[in-house]
Amino acid sequence: MSLFRVKNFLLVAAMGVFAVGCSSTPTSDDAEVVSSATSTQTTTGASTAVVPAGSTVTAKPVAVTQVDETVAKEDEIAALFASLQGLRVHFDFDRSELKTEFAEVIKKHARYLELNPQARLTIEGHCDERGTREYNLALGERRGNAVKDALVAEGVNPNRLNVISFGKDMPLVELSNNEAWSKNRRAEFVY
């Protein structure tokens, strides 16, 4: 076999491998490879490809596309996680119903959990200092469960969510006034 035929054989074999592993619908980003002037059949391992004379074989750079998608997903996860830092859900006095103004916070957390299937979330329920310790522990748990229910309604698997109540034991602000109390009535998100 001449050197020219060996080169042609290897070129056709490489095109056959790309043709077998690639999509049949070309896109504008695909690279085009034109086959030789004669029809050739090649066998590489368990794959066989036939390239007709004058045909065009398109090869999609699969590995590069997958890497780009992975990097884009990781960037989105990191940006979303950064935007979640410090976001809390606040509640009215003696209430555990979610306010509509916090719907976007819930959706952001649900999106993060969707993009990051290994993540688990602990929802901490907190209260202000008024009321008994036992009452505030129960209220904090209701607040945490309200957030959990909203996340489940957004499609999050409940097995990935944990609720804990701290009642009035971990205030965000150590003052005794209306402003401090409104900041202490909250749910925190801990990943």
TORTIDO-360304 format. One record per residue (C-alpha): chain; residue number from 1; residue in three letters; z, x, y. Coordinates in nm, 4 decimals. Layout:
BEGIN
R | cadena | num | residuo | w | u | v
R | A | NUM | Ala | Z | X | Y
...
END
This chain:
BEGIN
R | cadena | num | residuo | w | u | v
R | A | 1 | Met | 0.0000 | 0.0000 | 0.0000
R | A | 2 | Ser | -0.0932 | 0.1385 | 0.3390
R | A | 3 | Leu | 0.1524 | 0.1793 | 0.6233
R | A | 4 | Phe | -0.0314 | -0.0936 | 0.8184
R | A | 5 | Arg | 0.0161 | -0.3455 | 0.5343
R | A | 6 | Val | 0.3841 | -0.2549 | 0.4962
R | A | 7 | Lys | 0.4397 | -0.3171 | 0.8694
R | A | 8 | Asn | 0.2573 | -0.6519 | 0.8498
R | A | 9 | Phe | 0.4550 | -0.7498 | 0.5422
R | A | 10 | Leu | 0.7862 | -0.6709 | 0.7151
R | A | 11 | Leu | 0.6797 | -0.8548 | 1.0317
R | A | 12 | Val | 0.5827 | -1.1662 | 0.8359
R | A | 13 | Ala | 0.9029 | -1.1448 | 0.6295
R | A | 14 | Ala | 1.1142 | -1.1286 | 0.9457
R | A | 15 | Met | 0.9298 | -1.4270 | 1.0941
R | A | 16 | Gly | 0.9866 | -1.6197 | 0.7728
R | A | 17 | Val | 1.3600 | -1.5589 | 0.7895
R | A | 18 | Phe | 1.3679 | -1.6853 | 1.1491
R | A | 19 | Ala | 1.1534 | -1.9873 | 1.0623
R | A | 20 | Val | 1.3777 | -2.0934 | 0.7738
R | A | 21 | Gly | 1.7005 | -2.0663 | 0.9729
R | A | 22 | Cys | 1.5854 | -2.2142 | 1.3034
R | A | 23 | Ser | 1.5272 | -2.5572 | 1.4511
R | A | 24 | Ser | 1.1841 | -2.7144 | 1.4211
R | A | 25 | Thr | 1.1963 | -2.8535 | 1.7742
R | A | 26 | Pro | 1.1129 | -2.5791 | 2.0237
R | A | 27 | Thr | 1.2716 | -2.5657 | 2.3661
R | A | 28 | Ser | 1.1602 | -2.3832 | 2.6776
R | A | 29 | Asp | 1.4114 | -2.1046 | 2.6136
R | A | 30 | Asp | 1.2804 | -2.0277 | 2.2662
R | A | 31 | Ala | 1.0970 | -1.7031 | 2.2025
R | A | 32 | Glu | 0.7532 | -1.7373 | 2.0488
R | A | 33 | Val | 0.6266 | -1.5163 | 1.7728
R | A | 34 | Val | 0.2606 | -1.5405 | 1.6667
R | A | 35 | Ser | 0.1763 | -1.4752 | 1.3026
R | A | 36 | Ser | -0.1018 | -1.2545 | 1.1713
R | A | 37 | Ala | -0.4606 | -1.3796 | 1.1300
R | A | 38 | Thr | -0.4262 | -1.4613 | 0.7600
R | A | 39 | Ser | -0.1942 | -1.6921 | 0.5714
R | A | 40 | Thr | 0.0867 | -1.5007 | 0.4038
R | A | 41 | Gln | 0.3680 | -1.5954 | 0.1701
R | A | 42 | Thr | 0.6835 | -1.3893 | 0.1731
R | A | 43 | Thr | 0.9944 | -1.3987 | -0.0350
R | A | 44 | Thr | 1.3253 | -1.2682 | 0.0990
R | A | 45 | Gly | 1.6223 | -1.3151 | -0.1283
R | A | 46 | Ala | 1.6388 | -1.6876 | -0.2114
R | A | 47 | Ser | 1.4125 | -1.7950 | 0.0806
R | A | 48 | Thr | 1.0362 | -1.8394 | 0.0747
R | A | 49 | Ala | 0.8328 | -1.9009 | 0.3878
R | A | 50 | Val | 0.4606 | -1.9697 | 0.4300
R | A | 51 | Val | 0.3101 | -1.8900 | 0.7686
R | A | 52 | Pro | -0.0419 | -2.0368 | 0.8106
R | A | 53 | Ala | -0.3106 | -1.8353 | 0.9886
R | A | 54 | Gly | -0.3102 | -1.8784 | 1.3674
R | A | 55 | Ser | 0.0212 | -2.0701 | 1.3743
R | A | 56 | Thr | 0.3113 | -2.0131 | 1.6091
R | A | 57 | Val | 0.6632 | -1.9648 | 1.4801
R | A | 58 | Thr | 0.9446 | -2.0308 | 1.7240
R | A | 59 | Ala | 1.2767 | -1.8616 | 1.6813
R | A | 60 | Lys | 1.5888 | -1.9861 | 1.8568
R | A | 61 | Pro | 1.8448 | -1.7143 | 1.9214
R | A | 62 | Val | 2.1169 | -1.8913 | 1.7195
R | A | 63 | Ala | 2.3873 | -1.6264 | 1.7472
R | A | 64 | Val | 2.3464 | -1.5906 | 2.1229
R | A | 65 | Thr | 2.3573 | -1.9688 | 2.1740
R | A | 66 | Gln | 2.6729 | -2.0021 | 1.9651
R | A | 67 | Val | 2.8414 | -1.7190 | 2.1539
R | A | 68 | Asp | 2.7451 | -1.8746 | 2.4886
R | A | 69 | Glu | 2.8818 | -2.2138 | 2.3801
R | A | 70 | Thr | 3.2044 | -2.0566 | 2.2542
R | A | 71 | Val | 3.2542 | -1.8624 | 2.5772
R | A | 72 | Ala | 3.1810 | -2.1733 | 2.7854
R | A | 73 | Lys | 3.4321 | -2.3773 | 2.5814
R | A | 74 | Glu | 3.6992 | -2.1066 | 2.6134
R | A | 75 | Asp | 3.6390 | -2.0903 | 2.9891
R | A | 76 | Glu | 3.6721 | -2.4683 | 3.0175
R | A | 77 | Ile | 3.9944 | -2.4647 | 2.8140
R | A | 78 | Ala | 4.1426 | -2.1858 | 3.0285
R | A | 79 | Ala | 4.0446 | -2.3567 | 3.3553
R | A | 80 | Leu | 4.1813 | -2.6896 | 3.2361
R | A | 81 | Phe | 4.5065 | -2.5313 | 3.1185
R | A | 82 | Ala | 4.5482 | -2.3594 | 3.4563
R | A | 83 | Ser | 4.4930 | -2.6904 | 3.6369
R | A | 84 | Leu | 4.7632 | -2.8562 | 3.4242
R | A | 85 | Gln | 5.0358 | -2.6156 | 3.5321
R | A | 86 | Gly | 5.3005 | -2.7936 | 3.7353
R | A | 87 | Leu | 5.1540 | -3.1404 | 3.6819
R | A | 88 | Arg | 5.4188 | -3.3989 | 3.6046
R | A | 89 | Val | 5.4447 | -3.7729 | 3.5718
R | A | 90 | His | 5.7073 | -3.9325 | 3.7969
R | A | 91 | Phe | 5.8764 | -4.2680 | 3.7495
R | A | 92 | Asp | 6.0402 | -4.5324 | 3.9653
R | A | 93 | Phe | 6.4160 | -4.5784 | 3.9588
R | A | 94 | Asp | 6.5404 | -4.7132 | 3.6244
R | A | 95 | Arg | 6.1798 | -4.7591 | 3.4991
R | A | 96 | Ser | 5.9759 | -4.6094 | 3.2162
R | A | 97 | Glu | 5.6351 | -4.7651 | 3.2953
R | A | 98 | Leu | 5.3600 | -4.5232 | 3.3939
R | A | 99 | Lys | 5.2276 | -4.5569 | 3.7463
R | A | 100 | Thr | 4.8498 | -4.5839 | 3.7789
R | A | 101 | Glu | 4.8460 | -4.2840 | 4.0117
R | A | 102 | Phe | 4.9246 | -4.0603 | 3.7105
R | A | 103 | Ala | 4.6363 | -4.1809 | 3.4913
R | A | 104 | Glu | 4.4309 | -3.8727 | 3.5811
R | A | 105 | Val | 4.7154 | -3.6418 | 3.4739
R | A | 106 | Ile | 4.7224 | -3.8150 | 3.1345
R | A | 107 | Lys | 4.3425 | -3.7848 | 3.1007
R | A | 108 | Lys | 4.3521 | -3.4128 | 3.1826
R | A | 109 | His | 4.6158 | -3.3484 | 2.9175
R | A | 110 | Ala | 4.4195 | -3.5569 | 2.6656
R | A | 111 | Arg | 4.1043 | -3.3567 | 2.7428
R | A | 112 | Tyr | 4.2900 | -3.0281 | 2.6979
R | A | 113 | Leu | 4.4237 | -3.1433 | 2.3613
R | A | 114 | Glu | 4.0736 | -3.2559 | 2.2600
R | A | 115 | Leu | 3.9240 | -2.9154 | 2.3443
R | A | 116 | Asn | 4.2125 | -2.7232 | 2.1858
R | A | 117 | Pro | 4.2792 | -2.8825 | 1.8453
R | A | 118 | Gln | 4.5527 | -2.6320 | 1.7534
R | A | 119 | Ala | 4.7646 | -2.7165 | 2.0589
R | A | 120 | Arg | 5.0796 | -2.9211 | 2.0217
R | A | 121 | Leu | 5.2568 | -3.0867 | 2.3129
R | A | 122 | Thr | 5.6217 | -3.1624 | 2.3757
R | A | 123 | Ile | 5.6829 | -3.4323 | 2.6329
R | A | 124 | Glu | 6.0208 | -3.4010 | 2.8024
R | A | 125 | Gly | 6.1755 | -3.7138 | 2.9566
R | A | 126 | His | 6.4060 | -3.6586 | 3.2554
R | A | 127 | Cys | 6.6203 | -3.8795 | 3.4795
R | A | 128 | Asp | 6.8125 | -3.8486 | 3.8029
R | A | 129 | Glu | 7.1893 | -3.8011 | 3.8055
R | A | 130 | Arg | 7.2827 | -4.1681 | 3.8474
R | A | 131 | Gly | 7.3984 | -4.3577 | 3.5387
R | A | 132 | Thr | 7.5844 | -4.2511 | 3.2265
R | A | 133 | Arg | 7.4711 | -3.9619 | 3.0110
R | A | 134 | Glu | 7.3906 | -4.1931 | 2.7181
R | A | 135 | Tyr | 7.1920 | -4.4364 | 2.9331
R | A | 136 | Asn | 6.9876 | -4.1548 | 3.0874
R | A | 137 | Leu | 6.9136 | -3.9973 | 2.7476
R | A | 138 | Ala | 6.7727 | -4.3320 | 2.6293
R | A | 139 | Leu | 6.5761 | -4.3791 | 2.9544
R | A | 140 | Gly | 6.4360 | -4.0256 | 2.9296
R | A | 141 | Glu | 6.3201 | -4.0972 | 2.5761
R | A | 142 | Arg | 6.1496 | -4.4202 | 2.6867
R | A | 143 | Arg | 5.9720 | -4.2260 | 2.9619
R | A | 144 | Gly | 5.8563 | -3.9596 | 2.7170
R | A | 145 | Asn | 5.7340 | -4.2253 | 2.4736
R | A | 146 | Ala | 5.5439 | -4.4026 | 2.7535
R | A | 147 | Val | 5.3532 | -4.0793 | 2.8197
R | A | 148 | Lys | 5.3001 | -4.0266 | 2.4461
R | A | 149 | Asp | 5.1608 | -4.3793 | 2.4087
R | A | 150 | Ala | 4.9209 | -4.3194 | 2.6988
R | A | 151 | Leu | 4.7967 | -3.9966 | 2.5390
R | A | 152 | Val | 4.7500 | -4.1713 | 2.2034
R | A | 153 | Ala | 4.5515 | -4.4423 | 2.3847
R | A | 154 | Glu | 4.3276 | -4.1603 | 2.5129
R | A | 155 | Gly | 4.2590 | -4.0522 | 2.1542
R | A | 156 | Val | 4.5233 | -3.7831 | 2.0951
R | A | 157 | Asn | 4.6635 | -3.7680 | 1.7420
R | A | 158 | Pro | 5.0326 | -3.8719 | 1.7640
R | A | 159 | Asn | 5.1246 | -3.6045 | 1.5069
R | A | 160 | Arg | 5.0476 | -3.3411 | 1.7719
R | A | 161 | Leu | 5.2954 | -3.4914 | 2.0176
R | A | 162 | Asn | 5.6727 | -3.4541 | 2.0267
R | A | 163 | Val | 5.9106 | -3.6375 | 2.2617
R | A | 164 | Ile | 6.2502 | -3.5102 | 2.3699
R | A | 165 | Ser | 6.4884 | -3.6493 | 2.6293
R | A | 166 | Phe | 6.7072 | -3.4387 | 2.8535
R | A | 167 | Gly | 6.8392 | -3.7355 | 3.0476
R | A | 168 | Lys | 7.0046 | -3.6079 | 3.3643
R | A | 169 | Asp | 7.0922 | -3.2654 | 3.2183
R | A | 170 | Met | 6.7962 | -3.0662 | 3.3589
R | A | 171 | Pro | 6.7275 | -3.1751 | 3.7166
R | A | 172 | Leu | 6.4250 | -3.0326 | 3.8946
R | A | 173 | Val | 6.6102 | -3.0471 | 4.2267
R | A | 174 | Glu | 6.9888 | -2.9921 | 4.2444
R | A | 175 | Leu | 7.0544 | -3.2262 | 4.5394
R | A | 176 | Ser | 7.1979 | -3.5772 | 4.5611
R | A | 177 | Asn | 6.9574 | -3.7740 | 4.7792
R | A | 178 | Asn | 6.6625 | -4.0109 | 4.7359
R | A | 179 | Glu | 6.4006 | -3.7372 | 4.7616
R | A | 180 | Ala | 6.5704 | -3.5233 | 4.4966
R | A | 181 | Trp | 6.6254 | -3.8213 | 4.2692
R | A | 182 | Ser | 6.2577 | -3.9242 | 4.2891
R | A | 183 | Lys | 6.1537 | -3.5703 | 4.1865
R | A | 184 | Asn | 6.4011 | -3.5657 | 3.8966
R | A | 185 | Arg | 6.2706 | -3.8930 | 3.7438
R | A | 186 | Arg | 5.9835 | -3.7351 | 3.5530
R | A | 187 | Ala | 5.8100 | -3.6359 | 3.2330
R | A | 188 | Glu | 5.7234 | -3.2689 | 3.1788
R | A | 189 | Phe | 5.4481 | -3.1315 | 2.9532
R | A | 190 | Val | 5.5301 | -2.8231 | 2.7447
R | A | 191 | Tyr | 5.2634 | -2.6590 | 2.5252
END
